[in-house]
């Protein structure tokens, strides 16, 4: 079997997507290894999950730096130390700067079917619009907000009795499975990006 793809996962909170990835990489056939988990704050469950799994962790707080640019540079350097093939933003609540985005392919998720309903309130906005179907998106991050090339999407029905919380919880369940599946395919099969079109199965990990 070829060498496992190296993942650095970034978290800001409870780390449920991280846990799904930790569970997946426990199976050698998945094709990936989480080599580090990074965060922008201390004392979060995401870091505790990594530590329980024996995965190295690091924290880079924005407040520790004099400028956003300095933090961007420091975060990219910490990520680079682990030589990742893919960076996964799994509930990471900071927008990543050019030093990271230009150095590594970064995968992110969003709880709506992009390009519809981008931003921090994708579930609320979809419900307010009265959609009958929404879902989740896995994308390659770029400098915009939820504007990167789409890698995978999955639909989730909106039911009459839904409120924002119920719908979001159902989306998050689907999102975890989609993220695990997409990361696994990317590291095992490779990918290419042509314009805005991402194709999996190109035979080698590429940005």
C-alpha positions as CSV (number, residue, x, y, z in Angstrom):
1,X,0.0,0.0,0.0
2,X,1.2,3.5,-0.8
3,X,2.2,5.9,2.0
4,X,-0.7,7.3,4.0
5,X,-1.7,10.9,3.2
6,X,-0.6,13.4,5.9
7,X,-3.5,15.4,7.3
8,X,-3.3,18.5,9.6
9,X,-6.8,19.2,11.0
10,X,-7.7,22.7,12.4
11,X,-10.4,23.1,15.0
12,X,-12.0,25.8,17.2
13,X,-14.6,23.9,19.2
14,X,-15.9,20.4,20.1
15,X,-14.3,18.6,17.2
16,X,-17.1,16.3,16.0
17,X,-15.8,16.3,12.5
18,X,-12.3,15.7,13.8
19,X,-13.6,12.7,15.8
20,X,-15.1,11.3,12.6
21,X,-11.7,11.6,10.9
22,X,-9.9,10.1,13.9
23,X,-12.2,7.1,13.7
24,X,-11.6,6.8,10.0
25,X,-7.8,6.9,10.0
26,X,-7.8,4.1,12.6
27,X,-8.4,1.8,9.7
28,X,-5.2,1.6,7.6
29,X,-7.2,1.1,4.4
30,X,-8.5,4.6,4.7
31,X,-5.2,5.9,3.4
32,X,-4.6,8.9,5.7
33,X,-2.9,9.7,9.0
34,X,-3.7,12.8,11.1
35,X,-0.2,14.1,11.9
36,X,-1.3,17.1,13.9
37,X,-4.4,19.0,15.2
38,X,-4.1,22.8,15.4
39,X,-6.4,25.3,17.1
40,X,-6.9,29.0,17.6
41,X,-7.7,28.7,21.3
42,X,-6.9,26.6,24.4
43,X,-9.1,24.3,26.4
44,X,-11.4,23.0,23.7
45,X,-12.8,19.5,23.3
46,X,-11.3,19.3,19.8
47,X,-7.8,19.4,21.3
48,X,-8.7,16.9,24.0
49,X,-10.0,14.5,21.4
50,X,-6.6,14.7,19.6
51,X,-4.7,14.3,22.8
52,X,-6.7,11.2,23.7
53,X,-5.9,9.7,20.3
54,X,-2.2,10.4,20.8
55,X,-2.1,13.1,18.0
56,X,0.3,16.1,18.4
57,X,-1.5,19.4,18.9
58,X,-0.6,23.1,18.6
59,X,-2.4,26.4,19.4
60,X,-1.9,29.7,17.7
61,X,-4.0,32.4,19.2
62,X,-4.6,35.5,17.2
63,X,-4.3,37.6,20.4
64,X,-0.7,36.5,20.7
65,X,0.3,38.5,17.6
66,X,0.5,42.2,16.9
67,X,-1.3,41.8,13.6
68,X,-3.5,39.4,11.6
69,X,-0.6,39.1,9.1
70,X,1.8,38.0,11.8
71,X,-0.7,35.3,12.9
72,X,-1.3,34.1,9.4
73,X,2.5,33.7,8.9
74,X,2.9,31.9,12.3
75,X,0.0,29.5,11.7
76,X,1.3,28.6,8.2
77,X,4.7,27.9,9.7
78,X,3.3,25.6,12.4
79,X,1.3,23.7,9.8
80,X,4.3,23.4,7.5
81,X,6.3,21.8,10.2
82,X,4.1,18.7,9.8
83,X,4.5,18.5,6.0
84,X,0.8,17.9,5.3
85,X,-0.6,16.7,2.0
86,X,-4.0,18.2,2.9
87,X,-5.2,20.6,5.6
88,X,-8.7,20.1,6.9
89,X,-10.6,23.0,8.5
90,X,-13.0,21.1,10.7
91,X,-15.0,23.8,12.4
92,X,-12.1,26.2,12.4
93,X,-13.6,29.6,13.1
94,X,-10.9,31.9,11.6
95,X,-10.5,32.8,8.0
96,X,-7.2,31.5,6.8
97,X,-4.8,33.9,5.2
98,X,-2.6,33.7,2.1
99,X,0.4,32.1,3.8
100,X,-1.7,29.0,4.5
101,X,-3.9,29.0,1.4
102,X,-1.0,29.4,-1.0
103,X,1.1,26.7,0.7
104,X,-1.3,23.9,1.1
105,X,-4.6,22.5,-0.2
106,X,-7.2,23.3,2.5
107,X,-10.5,21.5,2.7
108,X,-13.5,23.2,4.4
109,X,-17.2,22.5,4.9
110,X,-20.3,24.5,4.8
111,X,-23.9,23.6,5.9
112,X,-25.7,24.6,2.7
113,X,-25.5,23.8,-1.0
114,X,-23.1,26.4,-2.3
115,X,-23.1,28.8,-4.0
116,X,-26.5,29.3,-2.3
117,X,-26.5,30.6,1.3
118,X,-22.8,31.3,2.0
119,X,-21.6,32.8,5.2
120,X,-22.0,32.2,8.9
121,X,-25.8,31.6,8.9
122,X,-26.2,29.2,6.0
123,X,-28.9,27.0,7.7
124,X,-30.9,30.0,9.0
125,X,-30.7,31.7,5.6
126,X,-31.9,28.6,3.7
127,X,-34.8,28.2,6.0
128,X,-35.8,31.9,5.7
129,X,-35.8,31.5,2.0
130,X,-38.2,28.6,2.2
131,X,-36.1,26.0,0.5
132,X,-37.4,22.4,0.5
133,X,-33.9,20.9,0.0
134,X,-30.6,22.1,1.4
135,X,-27.5,20.2,2.4
136,X,-23.7,20.5,2.9
137,X,-20.7,21.3,0.8
138,X,-17.1,20.2,1.0
139,X,-14.8,22.7,-0.8
140,X,-11.2,23.7,-1.4
141,X,-10.8,27.0,0.5
142,X,-9.7,30.1,-1.2
143,X,-9.4,33.8,-0.1
144,X,-13.2,34.4,-0.2
145,X,-15.9,33.3,2.2
146,X,-17.3,29.9,1.0
147,X,-16.2,30.7,-2.6
148,X,-13.7,27.9,-3.3
149,X,-14.0,25.1,-5.8
150,X,-16.6,22.6,-4.8
151,X,-15.3,19.0,-4.2
152,X,-18.5,17.3,-3.0
153,X,-22.1,18.0,-2.0
154,X,-25.0,16.1,-0.4
155,X,-28.6,17.1,-0.2
156,X,-30.7,17.2,3.0
157,X,-34.5,17.6,3.0
158,X,-36.2,20.3,4.9
159,X,-39.2,19.0,6.8
160,X,-42.3,21.1,7.9
161,X,-41.5,20.7,11.6
162,X,-37.9,21.8,11.3
163,X,-36.4,24.7,13.2
164,X,-32.8,25.9,12.7
165,X,-31.4,23.6,15.3
166,X,-33.1,20.4,14.1
167,X,-32.1,21.0,10.5
168,X,-28.5,22.0,11.4
169,X,-28.1,18.8,13.5
170,X,-29.3,16.7,10.6
171,X,-27.0,18.5,8.2
172,X,-24.0,18.0,10.5
173,X,-24.6,14.3,10.6
174,X,-24.5,14.1,6.8
175,X,-21.6,16.5,6.7
176,X,-19.4,14.3,8.8
177,X,-19.9,11.3,6.5
178,X,-19.4,13.4,3.4
179,X,-16.2,14.9,4.8
180,X,-14.7,11.5,5.8
181,X,-15.6,10.1,2.4
182,X,-14.2,13.0,0.5
183,X,-10.9,13.2,2.4
184,X,-10.4,9.5,2.0
185,X,-11.0,9.7,-1.7
186,X,-8.7,12.6,-2.1
187,X,-5.8,11.0,-0.3
188,X,-6.3,7.6,-2.0
189,X,-7.2,8.7,-5.5
190,X,-5.8,12.2,-5.9
191,X,-7.5,15.2,-7.4
192,X,-7.1,17.9,-10.0
193,X,-8.6,21.4,-10.2
194,X,-9.4,22.9,-13.6
195,X,-10.9,26.4,-13.2
196,X,-13.7,25.7,-10.7
197,X,-14.1,22.0,-11.5
198,X,-12.6,19.5,-9.1
199,X,-12.2,16.0,-10.3
200,X,-11.3,13.1,-7.9
201,X,-9.4,10.1,-9.1
202,X,-6.6,11.7,-11.0
203,X,-4.1,9.2,-9.5
204,X,-2.0,11.5,-7.3
205,X,-2.5,14.2,-4.6
206,X,-2.4,17.6,-6.3
207,X,-3.4,21.1,-5.5
